[in-house]
Amino acid sequence: MRPENPSPLRGEGRSSSRDAADEPEAWQFELKGEALRRELSGSAVRRGLRSVRGAAALVMAVAISFPTPAPAQELEQVVSGLESTYAKINDLKAEFSQVAKNKSLGQDVKAEGTVYLKKGGKMRWEYKSPSPQQIVSDGTYLWVYTPELNQVNRGEAPKALAGPAGSFLQGLGKVREEFSVRFLNPATKVDSAGRPVLDLTPKHPTPLLTRLILTIDPKDHIVRQAVLYDQLQNTVTMTFTRVAINQGVPDTLFAFTPPKGAAVVPLEPR
């Protein structure tokens, strides 16, 4: 979910000659390579399964103080606001923190960094902790660079990157087409900060995404927290702060060239 960073794109190292029996987590990808397999052989469990995930689970930083809760909006209002906002977003930059919960192991793994997203499945997740890592996609290919291992995993960008799993841009612009939507708590509709909380069920679930819970800022309809569930009920909670919209993020951020001397290993989705 080697040392791993928790992210929406989880990865685990494996030897090309034999498989390691590890638990898949939310947004997890198989990463083949002897170096990663050794890292997962026990030290990774002790160190919290810091996996190769692009944006994955974040415990929300509920800022300074809780504002007075605003009047609860109706479901149609919240969904329409979310869709219209994300339909107009071309690019996005934000600071993120995340928490990945492995249900079977009972472990929480924290991470933080900066994310850049752009329509067309383009994304760049730069992890600062617990260890440096980059997850980059130009919409066609996906690269996962782990400096600690001097290794790059490369594969075709999954289709999910064009939707809420990777970019949050295209998929959230058409929520009602992609998901069945309800309030997480129909009785209150909002959290303690007055923010609507939506419970989304994919109309076409995958092993990596079976449920998505979104906390929406009622002022600008931007997602401030997302909780992603996989088929094993592992979760990745992502919290976004310092969100900047349509600032002209350059395409060069989504290009990646493996560093000289780094091992390049195939990336295979689970």
Secondary structure, DSSP 4 states (H G I P E B T S, - for coil): -------SSEEEEE-SSS-------TTEEEEE-HHHHHHTTTHHHHTT-----SS--------SSPPPPPPPPPHHHHHHHHHHHHHT-SEEEEEEEEEEEETTTTEEEEEEEEEEEETTTEEEEEEEESS-EEEEEESSEEEEEEGGGTEEEEEEPPGGGGSTTTTSSSGGGGHHHHEEEEESSTTT-B-TTS-BEEEEEESS-BTTBSEEEEEE-TTT--EEEEEEE-TT--EEEEEEEEEEESS---GGGG---PPTT-EEEEEEE-
